[in-house]
């Protein structure tokens, strides 16, 4: 069973607020594009309720607007969302003892951003089950609200690009990143990842900039002696999120963890 937090933790809404602020404008952009693709207000909103996958929804409405066959849309969005299998698998040790219905709800509402939040807090046993589920719910409600607002305003917005809404997600990830920098290894990986990503983005390999930057930064950080986790567990921040520390079994149980308030590993 997941351990109950022993310290006062921020409310679910407070933790979800950066995600909410990012999802509202991006959801708005999706809603505008969905209506322009002929999806309709009701269907645009229903897609955010039943699919809830920003990248898949944006790709899907673009393909539908271009007249792509339904099977092609389904196959493409399925491949785009395969990364969520890894997200759920990484957090699965923290879900032991949960009822299956609750696990299904959690995994359905898991996104890139909520995964980043849960990965840190769950790994440090500083997140209650209720707040974990509430964070996901707030995130989806924000996405649905943004989607409906954009769909309703679709006829009034000829082009969403001049609004600069695409800046919302990078800004949101920057805010989430500040809560992850709990040790030197994290800081080194962040700096290297950002620098390499920017450098590669100016080359012909730009489409692979994010992937290459992430892999290279993680590899360099893992080979740097002073960035490696100290024996005996060291500081909680020097341990990669989602990986049980020394002295713990694979469910994260064992000796009392060093609680620094950052909480377990933080899932669009």
C-alpha positions as CSV (number, residue, x, y, z in Angstrom):
1,X,0.0,0.0,0.0
2,X,1.3,3.5,-0.7
3,X,2.6,5.3,2.3
4,X,0.7,8.2,3.7
5,X,2.6,11.5,3.6
6,X,3.9,12.6,7.0
7,X,4.4,16.3,6.2
8,X,1.9,18.9,5.1
9,X,1.8,18.8,1.3
10,X,0.4,21.4,-1.1
11,X,-3.2,21.0,-2.1
12,X,-3.9,19.1,-5.3
13,X,-5.0,22.2,-7.1
14,X,-1.9,24.1,-6.1
15,X,0.3,21.3,-7.5
16,X,-1.8,21.1,-10.6
17,X,-1.9,24.9,-11.2
18,X,1.1,25.1,-13.6
19,X,-0.4,22.3,-15.6
20,X,-3.9,23.9,-15.6
21,X,-2.4,27.2,-16.8
22,X,-0.7,25.4,-19.6
23,X,-3.6,23.3,-20.7
24,X,-6.1,26.1,-20.9
25,X,-4.5,28.0,-23.8
26,X,-3.3,24.9,-25.6
27,X,-6.8,23.3,-25.2
28,X,-8.2,26.6,-26.6
29,X,-6.0,26.2,-29.7
30,X,-7.1,22.6,-30.1
31,X,-10.7,23.6,-29.9
32,X,-10.3,26.3,-32.6
33,X,-8.5,23.9,-34.9
34,X,-11.1,21.1,-34.3
35,X,-14.0,23.3,-35.3
36,X,-12.2,24.5,-38.4
37,X,-11.5,20.8,-39.3
38,X,-15.3,20.3,-39.2
39,X,-15.5,18.4,-35.9
40,X,-18.2,20.6,-34.3
41,X,-18.3,22.0,-30.7
42,X,-19.8,18.9,-29.1
43,X,-17.4,16.4,-30.8
44,X,-14.4,18.6,-30.0
45,X,-15.4,18.6,-26.4
46,X,-16.2,14.9,-26.4
47,X,-12.8,14.1,-27.9
48,X,-11.2,15.8,-24.9
49,X,-13.3,13.8,-22.5
50,X,-12.8,10.4,-24.2
51,X,-9.3,10.7,-25.7
52,X,-7.6,13.3,-23.5
53,X,-4.2,13.3,-25.4
54,X,-3.2,16.7,-26.6
55,X,-0.7,15.7,-29.2
56,X,-2.9,12.9,-30.5
57,X,-6.0,15.2,-30.6
58,X,-4.1,17.9,-32.5
59,X,-2.7,15.4,-35.0
60,X,-6.1,13.7,-35.3
61,X,-8.1,16.9,-36.1
62,X,-5.4,17.9,-38.7
63,X,-5.7,14.5,-40.4
64,X,-9.5,14.6,-40.3
65,X,-9.4,18.1,-41.8
66,X,-7.2,16.8,-44.6
67,X,-9.7,14.0,-45.3
68,X,-7.6,11.1,-44.0
69,X,-9.3,7.7,-43.5
70,X,-10.5,7.0,-40.0
71,X,-8.3,3.9,-39.8
72,X,-5.2,6.0,-40.5
73,X,-6.2,8.5,-37.9
74,X,-6.7,5.8,-35.3
75,X,-3.4,4.1,-36.1
76,X,-1.4,7.3,-36.1
77,X,-2.8,8.5,-32.7
78,X,-2.3,5.0,-31.3
79,X,1.4,5.2,-32.1
80,X,1.8,8.7,-30.8
81,X,0.3,7.6,-27.5
82,X,2.5,4.5,-27.0
83,X,4.8,6.5,-24.7
84,X,2.0,6.4,-22.1
85,X,2.6,2.6,-21.7
86,X,6.1,3.5,-20.4
87,X,4.7,6.3,-18.2
88,X,2.3,3.9,-16.5
89,X,4.9,1.1,-16.2
90,X,7.3,3.5,-14.5
91,X,4.7,4.4,-11.9
92,X,3.2,1.0,-11.5
93,X,5.3,0.1,-8.3
94,X,3.5,2.9,-6.5
95,X,0.0,1.7,-7.5
96,X,0.2,-1.7,-5.8
97,X,-2.8,-2.2,-3.6
98,X,-5.0,0.2,-5.6
99,X,-8.3,-1.2,-6.9
100,X,-8.2,-1.9,-10.7
101,X,-10.8,0.7,-11.4
102,X,-8.7,3.3,-9.7
103,X,-5.6,2.3,-11.6
104,X,-7.5,2.4,-14.9
105,X,-8.7,5.9,-14.1
106,X,-5.2,7.1,-13.1
107,X,-3.6,5.7,-16.2
108,X,-6.3,7.1,-18.5
109,X,-5.8,10.6,-17.1
110,X,-2.0,10.4,-17.0
111,X,-0.2,12.8,-19.3
112,X,3.3,13.9,-20.0
113,X,3.0,16.8,-17.5
114,X,1.2,14.9,-14.7
115,X,3.7,12.1,-15.1
116,X,6.5,14.5,-14.5
117,X,4.8,15.7,-11.3
118,X,3.8,12.3,-10.0
119,X,7.2,10.7,-10.7
120,X,8.9,12.9,-8.1
121,X,6.3,12.9,-5.4
122,X,5.3,9.3,-5.5
123,X,9.0,8.1,-5.5
124,X,9.5,10.0,-2.2
125,X,6.2,8.8,-0.7
126,X,4.9,12.4,-0.2
127,X,1.6,12.2,-2.2
128,X,-1.7,10.8,-1.0
129,X,-3.8,8.7,-3.3
130,X,-6.7,11.2,-3.2
131,X,-4.4,14.1,-4.2
132,X,-2.7,12.1,-6.9
133,X,-6.1,11.4,-8.5
134,X,-7.3,15.0,-8.0
135,X,-4.3,16.4,-9.8
136,X,-5.1,14.3,-12.8
137,X,-8.8,15.4,-12.6
138,X,-7.9,19.1,-12.5
139,X,-5.6,18.6,-15.5
140,X,-8.3,17.0,-17.6
141,X,-11.0,19.5,-16.5
142,X,-8.7,22.3,-17.6
143,X,-8.1,20.7,-20.9
144,X,-11.8,20.1,-21.5
145,X,-12.6,23.7,-20.5
146,X,-9.9,25.1,-22.9
147,X,-11.2,22.8,-25.7
148,X,-14.8,23.9,-25.3
149,X,-13.8,27.6,-25.1
150,X,-11.8,27.3,-28.3
151,X,-14.5,25.4,-30.1
152,X,-17.1,28.0,-29.1
153,X,-14.8,30.8,-30.2
154,X,-13.6,29.0,-33.4
155,X,-15.5,31.3,-35.7
156,X,-14.0,34.4,-34.1
157,X,-10.4,33.3,-34.4
158,X,-9.2,33.0,-38.0
159,X,-5.7,31.9,-37.0
160,X,-4.4,30.9,-33.5
161,X,-0.7,31.3,-34.4
162,X,-0.5,35.1,-33.8
163,X,-1.9,34.5,-30.3
164,X,1.4,32.8,-29.2
165,X,-0.5,30.0,-27.5
166,X,2.3,27.5,-28.5
167,X,4.5,29.1,-25.8
168,X,2.2,27.8,-23.0
169,X,3.6,24.2,-23.0
170,X,7.3,25.2,-22.9
171,X,6.6,27.6,-20.1
172,X,4.6,25.0,-18.2
173,X,7.4,22.5,-18.5
174,X,9.9,25.1,-17.3
175,X,7.8,25.6,-14.1
176,X,7.6,21.8,-13.6
177,X,11.3,21.5,-14.1
178,X,12.1,23.8,-11.1
179,X,10.4,21.3,-8.8
180,X,12.6,18.4,-10.2
181,X,16.1,20.0,-9.6
182,X,16.7,18.4,-6.3
183,X,20.3,17.4,-6.8
184,X,23.4,18.0,-8.9
185,X,22.6,15.1,-11.3
186,X,19.2,16.7,-12.1
187,X,20.7,20.1,-12.6
188,X,23.4,18.8,-14.9
189,X,21.0,16.8,-17.0
190,X,18.7,19.8,-17.3
191,X,21.5,22.2,-18.4
192,X,23.0,19.6,-20.9
193,X,19.7,18.6,-22.3
194,X,18.6,22.2,-22.9
195,X,21.9,23.2,-24.4
196,X,22.2,20.2,-26.7
197,X,18.6,20.5,-27.8
198,X,19.1,24.2,-28.8
199,X,22.3,23.4,-30.6
200,X,20.8,20.4,-32.5
201,X,17.6,22.4,-33.4
202,X,19.8,24.7,-35.6
203,X,21.0,21.7,-37.7
204,X,19.3,19.5,-40.3
205,X,18.7,17.1,-37.5
206,X,16.3,19.5,-35.8
207,X,13.3,17.1,-35.8
208,X,15.3,14.9,-33.4
209,X,16.6,17.7,-31.2
210,X,14.6,16.9,-28.1
211,X,15.3,13.1,-28.3
212,X,19.0,13.5,-28.9
213,X,19.4,16.2,-26.2
214,X,17.6,14.0,-23.7
215,X,19.6,10.9,-24.4
216,X,22.9,12.6,-24.6
217,X,22.3,14.6,-21.4
218,X,21.2,11.5,-19.5
219,X,24.2,9.6,-20.7
220,X,26.8,12.3,-19.8
221,X,25.2,12.9,-16.4
222,X,25.3,9.2,-15.6
223,X,29.0,9.0,-16.4
224,X,29.9,12.0,-14.3
225,X,31.3,10.8,-10.9
226,X,30.1,13.7,-8.8
227,X,26.6,13.5,-10.2
228,X,26.2,9.8,-9.4
229,X,24.0,8.9,-6.4
230,X,26.0,8.5,-3.3
231,X,26.3,5.0,-1.6
232,X,23.7,4.4,1.0
233,X,21.1,6.5,-0.8
234,X,22.7,10.0,-0.5
235,X,20.3,12.9,-1.0
236,X,16.9,12.0,-2.3
237,X,17.5,14.6,-5.1
238,X,20.5,12.7,-6.5
239,X,18.3,9.7,-7.3
240,X,16.5,9.4,-10.6
241,X,12.7,9.7,-10.3
242,X,10.9,6.4,-10.3
243,X,13.8,4.2,-9.4
244,X,13.8,2.6,-6.0
245,X,16.8,3.7,-3.9
246,X,19.2,1.5,-2.0
247,X,17.7,-0.4,0.9
248,X,14.2,-0.3,-0.7
249,X,12.4,-3.1,-2.4
250,X,10.8,-2.6,-5.7
251,X,7.6,-1.2,-4.2
252,X,9.6,1.6,-2.6
253,X,9.2,0.2,0.9
254,X,12.1,-0.2,3.3
255,X,14.0,2.2,5.6
256,X,12.3,5.6,6.1
257,X,13.3,7.7,3.1
258,X,15.0,11.1,3.6
259,X,12.1,13.4,3.2
260,X,13.0,16.7,1.7
261,X,9.4,17.8,0.8
262,X,9.9,17.3,-2.9
263,X,7.8,14.2,-2.9
264,X,7.7,11.2,-5.3
265,X,8.2,11.4,-9.0
266,X,5.6,13.7,-10.5
267,X,1.2,12.3,-16.6
268,X,-0.1,15.9,-21.9
